[in-house]
Amino acid sequence: PLACSCGNNGCLEAVASSGRLLQLAYEAPVTEATVLRSKITASELQIVDIFSAADAGDDFARRLLDTIIQYYSLFIHNVSLMHDIDTVIIQGDFAGAGEYFLLQLKKRVNAYRFHKLRHELHIGYSRLRDAGSQESAQKGGAHLMLSRFLDGFSGMDT
């Protein structure tokens, strides 16, 4: 297992983060044609380059993302077995991962045997791209307060 910055081994951050994706790209031998070759050679690769290349059909980029998707899908599957979740919202760097990432992630999560026994699991990207912004925090707080307020009305007799 890969060591995580928290001191543990095998954490999702260690195996499926944007940093890990870039590490995989720089460590992988580039033996085939890829639009990413020049950026890798110049040490200028960014994760958005990988996302764009994968959406455009670049096999090297897709292979890199497939490694990350494997860990994400396992994580989502395990969480869905332990908790009654119906929606997964992807936030942060991977909220802009593109169509290839999202389609393959959904396909892999739905391929798990026990997942089909449950209700449909919705997986999507957050519309709040900057998770650390004050606006995102305010919207999240407002949603929480409104939800709790409206939940108080759901048990009332009419």
Helices and strands as residue ranges (DSSP letters): H 12-16, H 18-27, H 37-41, H 47-55, H 59-82, E 87-90, G 92-96, H 98-111, G 113-117, E 122-125, H 134-154
